[in-house]
Amino acid sequence: MDINFFDPKYLTETARDDSSFGLSDDNRMAFTTNDPSLIIAEVSNPANVLVQFVPVDHNIIVKDTLGQDVSMCDAMIYTPDKSPKKDIHFIELKDQMANWRQKAISQLESTIQIFSQNHVLEDFRYRVATAANKAHPQFNFSTKEDCQAFRKRNKFRLNICSQIDIKQ
């Protein structure tokens, strides 16, 4: 099954170049917001690079061999105007205290796997997967080994934090 993650039919909002904005999820679909009470993760874009936000979960629908929906991450942000290499971020948003990290990583990995079957990863110079959690924004343990293993498996950097940094 061919899936174009960049198909305009998946866009729910226009590209933006704000220096900062938030991401949230209402359990139906992820969205951008400037309402501090709704923000799960913050996007930092100090150079005001044009970025495109795309909700993935409940928007880009992929079925497994049994006809069940594949569990995907909540959102994707990419830089549509950068040439020749674009930047891409996959983001999983959580708001729970316990047992969230492995589920978030699994959702990111399934999305990246489907994406890499349909797009050339080398077309993107900066590839990042972020697991963000509003209920647990601070992390008191090292994730270095998890992040290194994730990068080796998926060719994406894994960040477990509540900030997505857009590079210039």
C-alpha positions as a Markdown table, in Angstrom:
| # | Residue | x | y | z |
|---|---|---|---|---|
| 1 | Met | 0.0 | 0.0 | 0.0 |
| 2 | Asp | 1.5 | 3.3 | -1.1 |
| 3 | Ile | 1.0 | 6.1 | 1.5 |
| 4 | Asn | 2.1 | 9.7 | 0.8 |
| 5 | Phe | 2.5 | 11.3 | 4.2 |
| 6 | Phe | 2.8 | 14.7 | 2.3 |
| 7 | Asp | -0.5 | 14.4 | 0.4 |
| 8 | Pro | -2.4 | 17.7 | 0.9 |
| 9 | Lys | -5.5 | 15.7 | 1.9 |
| 10 | Tyr | -3.9 | 15.1 | 5.3 |
| 11 | Leu | -3.3 | 18.8 | 6.0 |
| 12 | Thr | -5.5 | 20.3 | 8.7 |
| 13 | Glu | -3.8 | 23.7 | 8.9 |
| 14 | Thr | -1.6 | 26.0 | 6.9 |
| 15 | Ala | 2.2 | 26.1 | 7.2 |
| 16 | Arg | 3.5 | 28.4 | 9.9 |
| 17 | Asp | 6.7 | 30.2 | 10.9 |
| 18 | Asp | 6.0 | 31.1 | 14.5 |
| 19 | Ser | 9.0 | 31.3 | 16.8 |
| 20 | Ser | 7.1 | 29.1 | 19.3 |
| 21 | Phe | 3.8 | 27.2 | 19.5 |
| 22 | Gly | 2.4 | 24.3 | 21.3 |
| 23 | Leu | 1.1 | 20.8 | 20.3 |
| 24 | Ser | -1.9 | 19.1 | 21.9 |
| 25 | Asp | -4.1 | 16.1 | 21.4 |
| 26 | Asp | -7.8 | 15.9 | 22.2 |
| 27 | Asn | -7.9 | 12.0 | 21.8 |
| 28 | Arg | -9.3 | 12.5 | 18.3 |
| 29 | Met | -6.5 | 14.3 | 16.5 |
| 30 | Ala | -3.4 | 16.3 | 17.3 |
| 31 | Phe | -3.4 | 20.0 | 16.7 |
| 32 | Thr | -1.3 | 23.1 | 17.3 |
| 33 | Thr | -2.2 | 25.7 | 19.9 |
| 34 | Asn | -1.0 | 28.7 | 21.8 |
| 35 | Asp | -3.2 | 28.0 | 24.8 |
| 36 | Pro | -0.8 | 27.2 | 27.7 |
| 37 | Ser | -3.4 | 25.0 | 29.4 |
| 38 | Leu | -3.6 | 22.6 | 26.4 |
| 39 | Ile | 0.1 | 22.4 | 25.5 |
| 40 | Ile | 1.7 | 18.9 | 25.8 |
| 41 | Ala | 4.9 | 19.8 | 23.9 |
| 42 | Glu | 6.4 | 23.1 | 22.8 |
| 43 | Val | 7.8 | 23.7 | 19.4 |
| 44 | Ser | 10.8 | 26.1 | 19.5 |
| 45 | Asn | 11.5 | 27.8 | 16.1 |
| 46 | Pro | 13.7 | 30.8 | 16.9 |
| 47 | Ala | 14.7 | 31.3 | 13.2 |
| 48 | Asn | 11.1 | 31.4 | 12.1 |
| 49 | Val | 11.6 | 28.5 | 9.7 |
| 50 | Leu | 8.4 | 27.6 | 7.7 |
| 51 | Val | 7.1 | 24.3 | 9.1 |
| 52 | Gln | 4.1 | 22.2 | 8.2 |
| 53 | Phe | 2.2 | 20.4 | 10.9 |
| 54 | Val | 0.3 | 17.2 | 10.0 |
| 55 | Pro | -1.8 | 15.1 | 12.4 |
| 56 | Val | -0.9 | 11.4 | 11.8 |
| 57 | Asp | -3.0 | 9.3 | 14.3 |
| 58 | His | -6.7 | 9.3 | 13.2 |
| 59 | Asn | -5.7 | 11.1 | 10.0 |
| 60 | Ile | -3.3 | 9.0 | 8.0 |
| 61 | Ile | -5.0 | 5.6 | 8.4 |
| 62 | Val | -3.0 | 2.4 | 7.8 |
| 63 | Lys | -4.4 | -1.1 | 8.2 |
| 64 | Asp | -2.5 | -4.2 | 9.2 |
| 65 | Thr | -2.9 | -7.6 | 7.5 |
| 66 | Leu | -6.0 | -8.3 | 9.7 |
| 67 | Gly | -7.6 | -5.0 | 8.7 |
| 68 | Gln | -7.0 | -3.4 | 12.1 |
| 69 | Asp | -5.7 | 0.2 | 12.4 |
| 70 | Val | -1.9 | 0.4 | 12.9 |
| 71 | Ser | -1.0 | 2.4 | 16.0 |
| 72 | Met | 0.7 | 5.5 | 14.8 |
| 73 | Cys | 2.3 | 8.5 | 16.5 |
| 74 | Asp | 0.2 | 11.7 | 16.9 |
| 75 | Ala | 1.9 | 14.2 | 14.6 |
| 76 | Met | 4.5 | 15.0 | 12.0 |
| 77 | Ile | 6.2 | 18.4 | 11.4 |
| 78 | Tyr | 8.4 | 19.0 | 8.4 |
| 79 | Thr | 10.1 | 21.9 | 6.6 |
| 80 | Pro | 8.5 | 22.1 | 3.2 |
| 81 | Asp | 10.7 | 24.9 | 1.8 |
| 82 | Lys | 14.2 | 23.5 | 2.6 |
| 83 | Ser | 16.2 | 22.3 | -0.3 |
| 84 | Pro | 17.6 | 19.9 | -1.1 |
| 85 | Lys | 17.1 | 18.2 | 2.2 |
| 86 | Lys | 14.1 | 18.7 | 4.4 |
| 87 | Asp | 13.8 | 18.2 | 8.2 |
| 88 | Ile | 11.2 | 15.8 | 9.6 |
| 89 | His | 9.9 | 15.3 | 13.2 |
| 90 | Phe | 7.5 | 12.6 | 14.4 |
| 91 | Ile | 5.9 | 13.3 | 17.7 |
| 92 | Glu | 4.0 | 11.2 | 20.2 |
| 93 | Leu | 2.0 | 13.2 | 22.8 |
| 94 | Lys | 1.2 | 11.6 | 26.2 |
| 95 | Asp | -0.5 | 12.9 | 29.4 |
| 96 | Gln | 0.0 | 10.1 | 31.9 |
| 97 | Met | 2.3 | 9.2 | 34.8 |
| 98 | Ala | 3.0 | 5.5 | 34.4 |
| 99 | Asn | 3.9 | 3.1 | 31.6 |
| 100 | Trp | 4.0 | 5.5 | 28.8 |
| 101 | Arg | 7.5 | 5.5 | 27.4 |
| 102 | Gln | 7.5 | 2.1 | 25.7 |
| 103 | Lys | 4.1 | 2.7 | 24.2 |
| 104 | Ala | 5.2 | 6.1 | 22.9 |
| 105 | Ile | 8.4 | 4.6 | 21.4 |
| 106 | Ser | 6.4 | 1.8 | 19.8 |
| 107 | Gln | 4.0 | 4.2 | 18.2 |
| 108 | Leu | 6.9 | 6.3 | 16.9 |
| 109 | Glu | 8.6 | 3.2 | 15.5 |
| 110 | Ser | 5.5 | 1.9 | 13.7 |
| 111 | Thr | 5.0 | 5.3 | 12.1 |
| 112 | Ile | 8.7 | 5.5 | 11.0 |
| 113 | Gln | 8.5 | 2.0 | 9.6 |
| 114 | Ile | 5.5 | 2.8 | 7.4 |
| 115 | Phe | 7.0 | 6.2 | 6.5 |
| 116 | Ser | 10.3 | 4.6 | 5.4 |
| 117 | Gln | 8.5 | 2.1 | 3.3 |
| 118 | Asn | 6.9 | 5.0 | 1.3 |
| 119 | His | 9.6 | 7.7 | 1.4 |
| 120 | Val | 13.4 | 7.9 | 1.0 |
| 121 | Leu | 14.9 | 8.7 | 4.5 |
| 122 | Glu | 18.0 | 10.1 | 2.9 |
| 123 | Asp | 15.9 | 13.0 | 1.5 |
| 124 | Phe | 15.7 | 14.3 | 5.1 |
| 125 | Arg | 18.9 | 15.7 | 6.7 |
| 126 | Tyr | 17.5 | 16.0 | 10.2 |
| 127 | Arg | 15.2 | 13.1 | 11.3 |
| 128 | Val | 13.8 | 13.3 | 14.9 |
| 129 | Ala | 11.2 | 11.3 | 16.8 |
| 130 | Thr | 10.0 | 12.9 | 20.0 |
| 131 | Ala | 8.1 | 11.3 | 22.9 |
| 132 | Ala | 6.6 | 14.1 | 25.0 |
| 133 | Asn | 4.5 | 13.7 | 28.2 |
| 134 | Lys | 2.7 | 16.6 | 29.9 |
| 135 | Ala | 2.2 | 14.6 | 33.1 |
| 136 | His | 5.8 | 13.7 | 33.3 |
| 137 | Pro | 7.9 | 16.5 | 31.7 |
| 138 | Gln | 11.1 | 15.8 | 33.7 |
| 139 | Phe | 13.1 | 12.6 | 33.3 |
| 140 | Asn | 15.3 | 11.5 | 36.2 |
| 141 | Phe | 16.9 | 8.6 | 34.4 |
| 142 | Ser | 19.3 | 8.1 | 31.5 |
| 143 | Thr | 17.8 | 7.2 | 28.2 |
| 144 | Lys | 21.1 | 7.2 | 26.3 |
| 145 | Glu | 21.0 | 3.4 | 25.5 |
| 146 | Asp | 17.4 | 3.6 | 24.5 |
| 147 | Cys | 18.1 | 6.5 | 22.2 |
| 148 | Gln | 21.1 | 4.9 | 20.6 |
| 149 | Ala | 19.3 | 1.6 | 20.0 |
| 150 | Phe | 16.3 | 3.6 | 18.5 |
| 151 | Arg | 18.6 | 5.5 | 16.1 |
| 152 | Lys | 20.3 | 2.3 | 15.0 |
| 153 | Arg | 17.0 | 0.6 | 14.3 |
| 154 | Asn | 15.1 | 3.5 | 12.7 |
| 155 | Lys | 17.7 | 6.0 | 11.4 |
| 156 | Phe | 15.9 | 8.7 | 13.5 |
| 157 | Arg | 17.2 | 10.5 | 16.6 |
| 158 | Leu | 14.9 | 9.8 | 19.6 |
| 159 | Asn | 14.2 | 12.6 | 22.1 |
| 160 | Ile | 12.2 | 12.0 | 25.2 |
| 161 | Cys | 11.4 | 15.5 | 26.2 |
| 162 | Ser | 8.7 | 18.2 | 25.9 |
| 163 | Gln | 10.4 | 20.4 | 23.4 |
| 164 | Ile | 10.8 | 20.1 | 19.6 |
| 165 | Asp | 13.6 | 22.2 | 18.2 |
| 166 | Ile | 13.4 | 23.3 | 14.6 |
| 167 | Lys | 16.8 | 23.8 | 13.1 |
| 168 | Gln | 17.7 | 26.7 | 10.8 |
